Amino acid sequence: MRQFFDRADAGRQLARVLSHYAGKSPLILGVPRGGVPIAAVVADVLGGDLDVVLVRKLRAPGNPELAIGAVDESGRTFLTPYARMGNVESAYIQHERAAQLETLRWRRACLTPGRRSIDARGRVVIVVDDGVATGASMIAALQAVRQCEPARLVCAVPVAPQDAVRELASYADEVVCLNSPAEFSAVGEFYRTFAQVDDDEVLACLHVG
């Protein structure tokens, strides 16, 4: 099993694989919170711009750790097969969607105060997270960025299960995944150090970037 020391190590390893984008002014978008420290390393190595792409997980009834989908800042929603098959009531989904949209508005104001997101139109855009489990949040992020008409849309993650990698390929022009194990339980098991990332660390990354 390939394991990363921490998020900075994962970022350096991703940057090596993405080195062909150095000098092409890529836009690196981290998925907060955990994806931002990795995205910051990638942006630094490739000489790209750093920003965030904001999405929120839609939580399953009675199990907030389980994603039944995700929503982006425009309200565009992606649902997992479990939710699409009618296993979750539509009224619950709409209520959860509204709650997460409110959180997205608050987080945009906190993380990028006084400025809009960097324009992705016509650029190579690399969307980075620290790992993928269901893929719901990353798919929502890719859908959101695709609406901005990038010249090329790349999904880059240190680890994701094989079925998620196959699904992500439908939403990005290129998927870079360093570790795609047949058996997968949680992203954190592939890191020696996997501390929670807080908003102060995200803000510090964005300020440096």
Short mmCIF file of the C-alpha atoms (twelve columns), coordinates in Angstrom:
data_MODEL
# 
_entry.id   MODEL 
# 
loop_
_atom_site.group_PDB 
_atom_site.id 
_atom_site.type_symbol 
_atom_site.label_atom_id 
_atom_site.label_alt_id 
_atom_site.label_comp_id 
_atom_site.label_asym_id 
_atom_site.label_seq_id 
_atom_site.Cartn_x 
_atom_site.Cartn_y 
_atom_site.Cartn_z 
_atom_site.pdbx_PDB_model_num 
ATOM 1   C CA . MET A 1   0.000   0.000  0.000   1 
ATOM 2   C CA . ARG A 2   1.449   3.336  -1.056  1 
ATOM 3   C CA . GLN A 3   1.406   5.731  1.870   1 
ATOM 4   C CA . PHE A 4   2.136   9.462  2.123   1 
ATOM 5   C CA . PHE A 5   3.923   11.016 5.061   1 
ATOM 6   C CA . ASP A 6   1.577   14.015 5.142   1 
ATOM 7   C CA . ARG A 7   -0.285  16.348 2.805   1 
ATOM 8   C CA . ALA A 8   2.885   18.238 1.856   1 
ATOM 9   C CA . ASP A 9   4.495   14.970 0.784   1 
ATOM 10  C CA . ALA A 10  1.398   14.085 -1.254  1 
ATOM 11  C CA . GLY A 11  1.528   17.520 -2.882  1 
ATOM 12  C CA . ARG A 12  5.168   17.086 -3.904  1 
ATOM 13  C CA . GLN A 13  4.441   13.668 -5.379  1 
ATOM 14  C CA . LEU A 14  1.440   14.997 -7.310  1 
ATOM 15  C CA . ALA A 15  3.480   17.941 -8.589  1 
ATOM 16  C CA . ARG A 16  6.097   15.579 -10.039 1 
ATOM 17  C CA . VAL A 17  3.445   13.745 -12.036 1 
ATOM 18  C CA . LEU A 18  1.916   17.071 -13.139 1 
ATOM 19  C CA . SER A 19  5.279   18.641 -14.041 1 
ATOM 20  C CA . HIS A 20  4.337   18.899 -17.735 1 
ATOM 21  C CA . TYR A 21  2.008   21.771 -16.741 1 
ATOM 22  C CA . ALA A 22  4.846   23.848 -15.275 1 
ATOM 23  C CA . GLY A 23  5.259   27.100 -17.182 1 
ATOM 24  C CA . LYS A 24  1.708   26.932 -18.574 1 
ATOM 25  C CA . SER A 25  0.209   29.192 -15.896 1 
ATOM 26  C CA . PRO A 26  -2.129  26.555 -14.468 1 
ATOM 27  C CA . LEU A 27  -4.834  27.446 -11.973 1 
ATOM 28  C CA . ILE A 28  -4.727  25.081 -8.999  1 
ATOM 29  C CA . LEU A 29  -7.992  24.804 -7.087  1 
ATOM 30  C CA . GLY A 30  -7.978  23.115 -3.687  1 
ATOM 31  C CA . VAL A 31  -11.093 21.573 -2.191  1 
ATOM 32  C CA . PRO A 32  -11.235 22.873 1.405   1 
ATOM 33  C CA . ARG A 33  -10.152 22.069 3.804   1 
ATOM 34  C CA . GLY A 34  -7.847  19.107 3.297   1 
ATOM 35  C CA . GLY A 35  -7.142  19.692 -0.371  1 
ATOM 36  C CA . VAL A 36  -5.810  23.218 0.048   1 
ATOM 37  C CA . PRO A 37  -2.401  22.442 1.626   1 
ATOM 38  C CA . ILE A 38  -1.774  19.927 -1.164  1 
ATOM 39  C CA . ALA A 39  -2.933  22.382 -3.820  1 
ATOM 40  C CA . ALA A 40  -0.613  25.026 -2.362  1 
ATOM 41  C CA . VAL A 41  2.407   22.757 -2.825  1 
ATOM 42  C CA . VAL A 42  1.368   21.879 -6.380  1 
ATOM 43  C CA . ALA A 43  0.841   25.552 -7.256  1 
ATOM 44  C CA . ASP A 44  4.235   26.487 -5.829  1 
ATOM 45  C CA . VAL A 45  6.099   23.755 -7.732  1 
ATOM 46  C CA . LEU A 46  4.273   24.357 -11.033 1 
ATOM 47  C CA . GLY A 47  4.332   28.149 -10.776 1 
ATOM 48  C CA . GLY A 48  0.549   28.334 -10.922 1 
ATOM 49  C CA . ASP A 49  -2.146  30.425 -9.256  1 
ATOM 50  C CA . LEU A 50  -3.889  29.061 -6.168  1 
ATOM 51  C CA . ASP A 51  -7.545  29.346 -5.230  1 
ATOM 52  C CA . VAL A 52  -10.334 27.242 -3.763  1 
ATOM 53  C CA . VAL A 53  -13.357 25.555 -5.311  1 
ATOM 54  C CA . LEU A 54  -16.145 25.343 -2.779  1 
ATOM 55  C CA . VAL A 55  -18.511 22.408 -2.562  1 
ATOM 56  C CA . ARG A 56  -20.360 20.854 0.348   1 
ATOM 57  C CA . LYS A 57  -21.209 17.255 1.030   1 
ATOM 58  C CA . LEU A 58  -24.894 16.383 1.360   1 
ATOM 59  C CA . ARG A 59  -25.148 14.270 4.498   1 
ATOM 60  C CA . ALA A 60  -27.194 11.096 4.746   1 
ATOM 61  C CA . PRO A 61  -30.110 11.102 7.216   1 
ATOM 62  C CA . GLY A 62  -28.842 9.932  10.586  1 
ATOM 63  C CA . ASN A 63  -25.288 9.450  9.298   1 
ATOM 64  C CA . PRO A 64  -23.528 12.774 8.686   1 
ATOM 65  C CA . GLU A 65  -20.279 11.040 7.675   1 
ATOM 66  C CA . LEU A 66  -21.930 9.355  4.684   1 
ATOM 67  C CA . ALA A 67  -22.248 11.462 1.532   1 
ATOM 68  C CA . ILE A 68  -25.417 11.110 -0.528  1 
ATOM 69  C CA . GLY A 69  -24.254 13.843 -2.889  1 
ATOM 70  C CA . ALA A 70  -22.716 17.309 -3.003  1 
ATOM 71  C CA . VAL A 71  -23.636 20.852 -4.014  1 
ATOM 72  C CA . ASP A 72  -21.577 23.721 -5.457  1 
ATOM 73  C CA . GLU A 73  -21.908 27.471 -4.933  1 
ATOM 74  C CA . SER A 74  -24.333 27.902 -7.834  1 
ATOM 75  C CA . GLY A 75  -26.673 25.310 -6.340  1 
ATOM 76  C CA . ARG A 76  -25.791 22.638 -8.898  1 
ATOM 77  C CA . THR A 77  -26.230 19.285 -7.173  1 
ATOM 78  C CA . PHE A 78  -24.722 15.859 -7.721  1 
ATOM 79  C CA . LEU A 79  -26.395 12.841 -6.095  1 
ATOM 80  C CA . THR A 80  -24.851 9.438  -5.493  1 
ATOM 81  C CA . PRO A 81  -26.565 6.339  -6.948  1 
ATOM 82  C CA . TYR A 82  -27.911 5.559  -3.455  1 
ATOM 83  C CA . ALA A 83  -29.812 8.859  -3.389  1 
ATOM 84  C CA . ARG A 84  -30.780 8.774  -7.087  1 
ATOM 85  C CA . MET A 85  -32.508 5.412  -6.664  1 
ATOM 86  C CA . GLY A 86  -34.982 7.019  -4.286  1 
ATOM 87  C CA . ASN A 87  -33.476 5.752  -1.065  1 
ATOM 88  C CA . VAL A 88  -33.558 9.275  0.384   1 
ATOM 89  C CA . GLU A 89  -36.697 11.429 0.455   1 
ATOM 90  C CA . SER A 90  -36.592 14.432 -1.880  1 
ATOM 91  C CA . ALA A 91  -37.810 16.752 0.880   1 
ATOM 92  C CA . TYR A 92  -34.784 15.795 3.003   1 
ATOM 93  C CA . ILE A 93  -32.421 16.366 0.062   1 
ATOM 94  C CA . GLN A 94  -33.851 19.837 -0.584  1 
ATOM 95  C CA . HIS A 95  -33.558 20.784 3.084   1 
ATOM 96  C CA . GLU A 96  -29.977 19.515 3.296   1 
ATOM 97  C CA . ARG A 97  -29.098 21.280 0.026   1 
ATOM 98  C CA . ALA A 98  -30.421 24.615 1.347   1 
ATOM 99  C CA . ALA A 99  -28.451 24.225 4.588   1 
ATOM 100 C CA . GLN A 100 -25.218 23.482 2.754   1 
ATOM 101 C CA . LEU A 101 -25.708 26.381 0.324   1 
ATOM 102 C CA . GLU A 102 -25.927 28.737 3.294   1 
ATOM 103 C CA . THR A 103 -22.682 27.267 4.629   1 
ATOM 104 C CA . LEU A 104 -21.040 27.752 1.221   1 
ATOM 105 C CA . ARG A 105 -21.939 31.440 1.191   1 
ATOM 106 C CA . TRP A 106 -20.463 31.854 4.664   1 
ATOM 107 C CA . ARG A 107 -17.285 29.964 3.770   1 
ATOM 108 C CA . ARG A 108 -16.682 32.005 0.604   1 
ATOM 109 C CA . ALA A 109 -16.911 35.208 2.660   1 
ATOM 110 C CA . CYS A 110 -14.468 33.795 5.239   1 
ATOM 111 C CA . LEU A 111 -11.898 32.245 2.912   1 
ATOM 112 C CA . THR A 112 -11.700 34.814 0.122   1 
ATOM 113 C CA . PRO A 113 -12.891 38.055 1.726   1 
ATOM 114 C CA . GLY A 114 -13.080 41.034 -0.546  1 
ATOM 115 C CA . ARG A 115 -12.400 39.223 -3.803  1 
ATOM 116 C CA . ARG A 116 -14.032 36.912 -6.302  1 
ATOM 117 C CA . SER A 117 -12.681 33.540 -7.300  1 
ATOM 118 C CA . ILE A 118 -9.945  33.533 -9.963  1 
ATOM 119 C CA . ASP A 119 -11.348 33.229 -13.486 1 
ATOM 120 C CA . ALA A 120 -10.800 29.722 -14.888 1 
ATOM 121 C CA . ARG A 121 -11.896 30.509 -18.445 1 
ATOM 122 C CA . GLY A 122 -9.408  29.352 -21.075 1 
ATOM 123 C CA . ARG A 123 -6.872  28.058 -18.536 1 
ATOM 124 C CA . VAL A 124 -5.488  24.705 -17.513 1 
ATOM 125 C CA . VAL A 125 -7.283  24.063 -14.225 1 
ATOM 126 C CA . ILE A 126 -6.161  21.379 -11.780 1 
ATOM 127 C CA . VAL A 127 -8.643  20.488 -9.031  1 
ATOM 128 C CA . VAL A 128 -6.933  18.962 -6.000  1 
ATOM 129 C CA . ASP A 129 -8.164  17.172 -2.890  1 
ATOM 130 C CA . ASP A 130 -6.351  15.063 -0.304  1 
ATOM 131 C CA . GLY A 131 -8.250  11.980 -1.405  1 
ATOM 132 C CA . VAL A 132 -11.562 10.715 -2.684  1 
ATOM 133 C CA . ALA A 133 -13.953 8.266  -1.026  1 
ATOM 134 C CA . THR A 134 -17.385 8.350  -2.710  1 
ATOM 135 C CA . GLY A 135 -16.307 10.954 -5.265  1 
ATOM 136 C CA . ALA A 136 -19.391 13.096 -4.697  1 
ATOM 137 C CA . SER A 137 -17.582 16.259 -3.597  1 
ATOM 138 C CA . MET A 138 -14.944 16.028 -6.323  1 
ATOM 139 C CA . ILE A 139 -17.574 15.456 -9.022  1 
ATOM 140 C CA . ALA A 140 -19.487 18.514 -7.817  1 
ATOM 141 C CA . ALA A 141 -16.248 20.512 -7.883  1 
ATOM 142 C CA . LEU A 142 -15.411 19.374 -11.420 1 
ATOM 143 C CA . GLN A 143 -18.929 20.166 -12.624 1 
ATOM 144 C CA . ALA A 144 -18.687 23.642 -11.131 1 
ATOM 145 C CA . VAL A 145 -15.321 24.354 -12.766 1 
ATOM 146 C CA . ARG A 146 -16.430 22.944 -16.130 1 
ATOM 147 C CA . GLN A 147 -19.122 25.638 -16.279 1 
ATOM 148 C CA . CYS A 148 -16.314 28.230 -16.255 1 
ATOM 149 C CA . GLU A 149 -14.994 26.887 -19.598 1 
ATOM 150 C CA . PRO A 150 -11.397 25.951 -18.773 1 
ATOM 151 C CA . ALA A 151 -9.139  24.971 -21.655 1 
ATOM 152 C CA . ARG A 152 -8.307  21.729 -19.827 1 
ATOM 153 C CA . LEU A 153 -9.735  20.311 -16.614 1 
ATOM 154 C CA . VAL A 154 -7.553  17.996 -14.534 1 
ATOM 155 C CA . CYS A 155 -8.528  16.094 -11.396 1 
ATOM 156 C CA . ALA A 156 -5.527  15.350 -9.165  1 
ATOM 157 C CA . VAL A 157 -5.694  13.326 -5.953  1 
ATOM 158 C CA . PRO A 158 -3.208  11.234 -4.000  1 
ATOM 159 C CA . VAL A 159 -5.640  8.357  -3.426  1 
ATOM 160 C CA . ALA A 160 -9.065  7.159  -4.527  1 
ATOM 161 C CA . PRO A 161 -10.801 3.790  -4.899  1 
ATOM 162 C CA . GLN A 162 -10.753 2.282  -8.373  1 
ATOM 163 C CA . ASP A 163 -14.477 2.718  -9.046  1 
ATOM 164 C CA . ALA A 164 -14.290 6.410  -8.108  1 
ATOM 165 C CA . VAL A 165 -11.356 6.965  -10.482 1 
ATOM 166 C CA . ARG A 166 -13.364 5.454  -13.321 1 
ATOM 167 C CA . GLU A 167 -16.336 7.712  -12.570 1 
ATOM 168 C CA . LEU A 168 -14.190 10.840 -12.229 1 
ATOM 169 C CA . ALA A 169 -12.861 10.251 -15.750 1 
ATOM 170 C CA . SER A 170 -16.307 11.199 -17.065 1 
ATOM 171 C CA . TYR A 171 -16.032 14.682 -15.552 1 
ATOM 172 C CA . ALA A 172 -12.395 15.661 -16.211 1 
ATOM 173 C CA . ASP A 173 -10.129 15.700 -19.248 1 
ATOM 174 C CA . GLU A 174 -7.456  13.960 -17.186 1 
ATOM 175 C CA . VAL A 175 -7.433  12.157 -13.841 1 
ATOM 176 C CA . VAL A 176 -4.177  11.846 -11.902 1 
ATOM 177 C CA . CYS A 177 -4.412  9.456  -8.957  1 
ATOM 178 C CA . LEU A 178 -1.216  8.228  -7.336  1 
ATOM 179 C CA . ASN A 179 -2.776  5.347  -5.425  1 
ATOM 180 C CA . SER A 180 -5.915  3.475  -6.491  1 
ATOM 181 C CA . PRO A 181 -6.251  0.440  -4.210  1 
ATOM 182 C CA . ALA A 182 -8.676  -2.390 -4.777  1 
ATOM 183 C CA . GLU A 183 -9.597  -2.278 -1.071  1 
ATOM 184 C CA . PHE A 184 -10.455 1.113  0.373   1 
ATOM 185 C CA . SER A 185 -11.994 2.177  3.666   1 
ATOM 186 C CA . ALA A 186 -10.883 5.762  4.396   1 
ATOM 187 C CA . VAL A 187 -8.574  8.409  2.945   1 
ATOM 188 C CA . GLY A 188 -6.698  8.855  6.214   1 
ATOM 189 C CA . GLU A 189 -5.339  5.317  6.243   1 
ATOM 190 C CA . PHE A 190 -3.015  6.251  3.365   1 
ATOM 191 C CA . TYR A 191 -1.256  8.992  5.372   1 
ATOM 192 C CA . ARG A 192 1.098   8.600  8.312   1 
ATOM 193 C CA . THR A 193 0.047   12.055 9.512   1 
ATOM 194 C CA . PHE A 194 -3.502  13.147 8.702   1 
ATOM 195 C CA . ALA A 195 -4.367  15.965 11.086  1 
ATOM 196 C CA . GLN A 196 -7.505  18.020 10.625  1 
ATOM 197 C CA . VAL A 197 -6.971  21.184 8.569   1 
ATOM 198 C CA . ASP A 198 -8.580  24.303 10.037  1 
ATOM 199 C CA . ASP A 199 -9.598  27.558 8.379   1 
ATOM 200 C CA . ASP A 200 -6.504  29.372 9.652   1 
ATOM 201 C CA . GLU A 201 -4.278  26.925 7.743   1 
ATOM 202 C CA . VAL A 202 -6.399  27.327 4.605   1 
ATOM 203 C CA . LEU A 203 -6.183  31.116 4.873   1 
ATOM 204 C CA . ALA A 204 -2.422  30.917 5.396   1 
ATOM 205 C CA . CYS A 205 -2.064  28.801 2.237   1 
ATOM 206 C CA . LEU A 206 -4.167  31.215 0.197   1 
ATOM 207 C CA . HIS A 207 -2.279  34.239 1.505   1 
ATOM 208 C CA . VAL A 208 1.074   32.734 0.551   1 
ATOM 209 C CA . GLY A 209 -0.311  31.552 -2.791  1 
# 
